[in-house]
């Protein structure tokens, strides 16, 4: 069986070879899923997708929530406090939250990456630091860089990657998890204390990572292992 992975798309004005605006997903996500034996199925962020979130999840074997712009602070009970916030798109937020809720209700595997991990936390009642400059002396410490990550032994993410200290983990974010949703457990940290991985406490296989494993999955087995474990969970 070839697992079908639901991958919510984004509104974009930057596509080439397409007339007008478009919906898109990152190519590297689909490549990593394909290399693990699955197929990514893009769902556009339109009203019908939001209304049909439960049916869409039911027709697929798992869900991947990709990275992207920031989440509207209203969705985690805050006003915008930072001028560093960018890329808020209401349709992205609402569709992804609806899909996360449906996946949890149906006990479908989820891999939530970067913004995706933040969506997972917000969907379950957690909050975010609107900008890492609030808590770190160097607000650029996680922006387009590689840094060490310590994973909890025997956590889903560590077992998937077959290591507790993954190499070549590309960090590209200016926000991070603050208050952790009660249904999530922290399973990875950066050396500066920034939360790098979480997992759902009771569902089959729901993992969030703050870095971008897809960026190096083609050349780093540890990063590709995460996609392999996710696709295996979708298959089984």
Secondary structure, 3 states (H helix, E strand, C coil): CCCEEEEECEEECCCCCCCCCEEECCHHHHHHHHHCCCEEEEECCCHHHHHCHHHHHHCCCEEEECCCCCCCHHHHCCCCCCCCCCCCCHHHHHHHHHHHHHHHHHCCEEEEECHHHHHHHHHCCCCEECCHHHCCCCCCCCEEEECCEEECCCCHHHHHHCCCCCCCCEEECCCEECCCCCCEEEEEEECCCCEEEEEECCCCCEEEECCCHHHCCCCCHHHHHHHHHHHHHHHC
